[in-house]
């Protein structure tokens, strides 16, 4: 019997690559584009997901048993279509939570101390002009942070903010049972009105798409900082740009966007009070290894005929077992 094809949309950590190669015929897309993924995933038993999977792959691949997300978010996978075909979907939740949380806290500190403008002015205009920003810098310690979404990332942000910087923590979440004592649940509007820093950590769903619109931004404290490490469509980008331009917001750190890659003409690129990163808040050498190790564990289970530990579509199991006898 030929080795099972394990297809990845991206190159992975070297030790993860070695482990997956030992499990089967490991292949990597030549580029993380829909065309390359669609064409080169032919014959895959398992797909490791770090880029959007076209639905035609799900419809076409009769031997596809599972898609394993290299991370937590599921918006790159057509889960409903996979379930309808009896294809398992798994993810690796929580392993990069501290990575994203560190990014959020670092971004807040940099914006409060006007780092983007200080760095630019020091390089272009010299010491005196850059140093003038220092009189307007603000400290993170003692401020109020509002966290929207208290899953693994939100919980990690809360822990660092509260115990590392003595911040008051407010939260808005669907999972109040997961929240430690001593922090306050709020309606979203109340959280926005009281927070110096707002961190978006929620998943992208029908309910959260467009959650932060012009009306909600208007409720935020003047000069507040907005950090989005959730998904781009959670924020209405046009409203965000307007609030940054008119000074309503003190700054924003945006890691995720409506369109990715970010177009070169995007209005955010021209603003001095933003930190923009290319969807990398959860990516470090350490987190890549942890996520990859989680993927290897799930792929091993699937190829042994077991269900993945972090199965996200249990409704697919009956049809999956009919198809593969697992």
C-alpha positions in Angstrom: 0.0 0.0 0.0 1.3 3.5 -0.9 2.2 5.9 1.9 -0.7 8.3 2.8 -0.3 11.8 1.3 0.0 14.5 4.0 -0.3 17.8 2.3 0.5 21.2 4.0 -0.4 24.6 2.7 2.8 26.0 4.1 6.3 24.9 5.1 6.4 23.9 8.8 9.0 23.7 11.6 12.0 21.5 10.6 11.3 18.9 13.3 7.6 18.9 12.4 8.5 18.3 8.8 10.7 15.4 9.8 7.9 13.9 11.9 5.3 14.2 9.2 7.7 12.8 6.6 8.1 9.7 8.8 4.3 9.3 8.8 3.7 9.4 5.1 4.2 11.1 1.7 4.6 14.7 3.0 4.1 17.4 0.4 4.0 21.2 0.7 2.2 23.7 -1.6 4.5 25.6 -3.9 2.6 28.8 -2.8 -0.3 29.3 -0.3 -2.7 30.4 -3.1 -6.1 28.9 -3.9 -4.9 27.6 -7.2 -1.8 25.9 -5.9 -3.6 24.4 -2.9 -6.4 23.1 -5.1 -4.1 21.6 -7.7 -1.4 20.2 -5.4 -3.6 18.7 -2.7 -4.9 16.0 -5.1 -4.8 12.6 -3.4 -4.3 13.9 0.1 -5.4 11.8 3.1 -4.8 14.7 5.5 -4.4 18.4 4.9 -2.5 20.6 7.3 -4.1 24.1 7.1 -2.4 27.4 7.4 -4.2 29.0 4.4 -7.8 29.0 3.1 -8.9 25.6 1.7 -11.0 26.0 -1.5 -14.4 24.1 -1.2 -13.7 22.3 -4.5 -11.0 20.4 -2.6 -13.5 19.1 -0.1 -16.0 18.2 -2.9 -13.3 16.5 -5.1 -11.1 14.4 -2.8 -12.8 11.1 -2.1 -9.8 9.9 0.0 -9.6 13.0 2.2 -10.0 11.9 5.8 -9.2 15.1 7.7 -8.1 18.6 7.7 -6.0 19.7 10.7 -5.6 23.4 11.4 -2.1 24.5 12.3 -3.5 26.8 15.0 -6.9 27.4 16.5 -9.1 29.6 14.2 -11.3 27.7 11.8 -12.2 30.4 9.3 -9.8 29.0 6.8 -11.6 25.6 6.6 -15.1 25.1 5.0 -16.2 23.2 8.1 -19.8 22.7 7.0 -18.8 21.3 3.7 -16.3 19.0 5.3 -18.9 17.7 7.7 -21.3 17.0 4.9 -18.7 14.9 3.2 -17.7 13.0 6.4 -14.3 14.7 6.6 -12.9 15.3 10.1 -11.7 18.8 11.1 -9.4 19.3 14.0 -7.3 22.2 15.4 -4.6 22.8 17.9 -6.1 25.3 20.4 -4.3 27.3 23.0 -0.7 26.6 22.2 0.0 30.1 20.8 -2.2 31.9 23.3 0.7 33.4 25.2 2.4 34.3 21.9 -0.6 36.4 20.8 -1.0 37.8 24.3 2.6 39.0 24.4 2.0 40.7 21.0 -1.1 42.5 22.3 0.6 43.8 25.4 3.8 44.8 23.5 1.6 46.6 20.9 -0.3 48.5 23.7 3.0 49.6 25.3 4.4 50.7 22.0 1.4 52.8 21.1 1.1 54.4 24.5 4.7 55.5 24.3 4.2 56.6 20.6 6.9 54.2 19.4 6.0 54.3 15.7 6.3 58.1 15.6 9.4 58.2 17.8 11.2 55.7 15.7 10.3 57.4 12.4 11.1 60.9 13.5 14.5 59.8 15.0 15.5 58.3 11.7 14.2 61.1 9.5 14.4 64.3 11.6 16.7 63.7 14.4 17.0 63.5 18.2 15.1 66.6 19.2 12.0 66.0 17.2 11.8 62.4 18.2 12.3 63.2 21.9 9.5 65.7 21.8 7.0 62.8 21.7 8.1 61.6 25.2 6.1 64.3 27.0 2.9 62.8 25.6 3.7 59.1 26.2 1.6 57.1 28.6 2.2 54.2 30.9 0.4 50.9 30.6 0.6 50.1 34.3 -2.5 50.9 36.2 -4.7 51.5 33.1 -8.0 49.7 32.4 -7.9 47.0 29.7 -11.1 45.6 28.1 -10.9 42.2 26.6 -13.5 41.0 24.0 -13.4 37.3 24.0 -12.1 35.3 26.9 -10.9 32.1 25.3 -7.3 31.0 25.5 -5.9 34.3 24.2 -8.1 36.6 26.2 -7.3 34.6 29.3 -3.6 35.0 28.7 -3.9 38.7 28.0 -5.8 39.1 31.2 -3.2 37.2 33.2 -0.3 39.3 31.9 -2.2 42.6 32.2 -3.4 42.0 35.7 -0.5 40.3 37.3 2.3 41.9 35.3 1.1 45.5 35.0 -1.5 45.9 37.8 -4.2 46.7 35.2 -7.9 46.7 35.9 -9.4 44.0 33.6 -12.9 44.2 32.1 -14.2 41.5 29.8 -17.0 40.6 27.5 -17.4 37.0 26.6 -19.7 34.1 25.8 -17.8 32.0 28.3 -18.0 33.6 31.8 -17.3 30.2 33.4 -13.7 30.4 32.1 -12.9 33.7 33.7 -10.8 34.0 36.9 -12.1 35.8 39.9 -11.4 39.5 40.4 -12.2 40.8 36.9 -15.4 42.3 35.8 -17.9 41.2 33.2 -19.4 44.0 31.2 -21.7 44.6 28.3 -19.7 45.5 25.2 -20.7 49.1 25.2 -19.8 49.5 28.9 -16.5 47.9 28.3 -15.7 50.2 25.4 -16.7 53.3 27.4 -14.4 52.4 30.3 -11.3 50.9 28.8 -8.0 52.7 28.0 -6.9 49.7 25.9 -9.4 47.4 24.1 -8.1 44.0 22.9 -10.2 42.0 20.4 -9.6 38.2 20.9 -13.0 36.8 19.8 -13.6 34.3 17.0 -15.1 35.5 13.7 -18.7 34.4 13.6 -21.9 35.9 12.2 -22.4 37.6 15.5 -18.9 39.2 15.7 -18.6 40.3 12.0 -18.7 44.1 12.1 -18.8 44.1 15.9 -16.7 47.2 16.2 -18.4 49.7 13.9 -18.6 53.5 13.9 -21.2 53.6 16.6 -19.2 51.4 18.9 -16.0 53.3 18.2 -17.8 56.5 19.2 -18.5 55.0 22.6 -14.8 54.4 23.3 -12.8 56.7 25.6 -11.1 59.5 23.7 -7.5 58.5 23.1 -8.1 54.8 23.7 -6.1 52.1 22.0 -7.6 49.4 19.9 -5.8 46.1 19.3 -7.2 43.5 16.9 -5.7 40.0 17.2 -9.0 38.4 16.3 -10.0 38.5 12.7 -10.1 41.5 10.3 -13.9 41.6 9.7 -14.6 42.0 13.4 -13.7 45.6 12.8 -15.3 47.9 10.2 -12.0 49.2 8.7 -13.5 52.4 7.2 -14.8 53.4 10.6 -11.5 52.6 12.2 -9.5 54.7 9.7 -11.9 57.7 10.3 -11.5 57.4 14.1 -7.7 57.3 13.8 -7.6 60.3 11.4 -9.9 62.5 13.5 -8.1 61.8 16.7 -10.9 59.9 18.4 -8.6 57.0 19.0 -5.1 57.3 20.3 -3.9 54.5 18.1 -4.5 51.0 16.9 -2.5 47.8 16.5 -3.9 45.6 13.7 -2.7 42.1 12.9 -5.6 41.0 10.8 -7.4 42.6 7.9 -10.5 42.3 5.7 -8.2 41.5 2.8 -5.0 39.6 3.3 -2.3 40.3 2.1 -3.0 44.0 2.9 -3.2 46.0 -0.3 -0.4 48.5 -0.8 -3.0 51.3 -1.2 -4.8 50.6 2.1 -5.5 53.8 4.1 -4.1 52.3 7.3 -0.6 52.2 5.8 -0.4 56.0 5.7 -1.4 56.6 9.3 1.3 57.5 11.9 -0.6 56.2 15.0 -0.9 52.5 14.0 1.2 49.4 14.3 0.5 47.0 11.4 1.7 43.4 11.3 1.0 40.7 8.7 -1.1 38.2 10.7 1.9 37.2 12.8 0.8 37.8 16.4 0.7 34.1 17.1 3.9 33.2 15.2 7.2 32.7 16.9 9.8 30.0 16.6 8.5 28.5 19.9 4.8 28.7 18.9 5.4 27.2 15.5 7.0 24.2 17.1 4.2 23.8 19.6 1.5 24.1 16.9 3.4 21.7 14.7 3.8 19.1 17.5 0.0 19.3 18.0 -0.6 18.7 14.3 1.7 15.7 14.3 -0.1 14.2 17.3 -3.5 14.6 15.5 -2.2 13.3 12.2 -0.8 10.2 14.0 -4.2 9.6 15.6 -6.1 9.9 12.4 -3.7 7.6 10.4 -4.0 5.0 13.2 -7.8 5.0 12.8 -8.6 7.1 15.9 -10.5 10.3 16.1 -8.5 13.4 16.7 -8.3 14.7 20.3 -9.4 18.2 19.2 -12.2 17.2 16.9 -14.4 20.3 16.0 -17.1 18.6 13.9 -18.3 15.5 15.7 -21.4 15.5 13.4 -19.0 14.2 10.6 -18.1 11.1 12.5 -20.9 8.7 11.4 -20.4 9.4 7.7 -16.6 9.3 8.2 -16.8 5.8 9.7 -19.1 4.7 6.9 -16.5 6.0 4.4 -13.3 4.8 6.0 -14.4 2.1 8.4 -12.5 3.9 11.2 
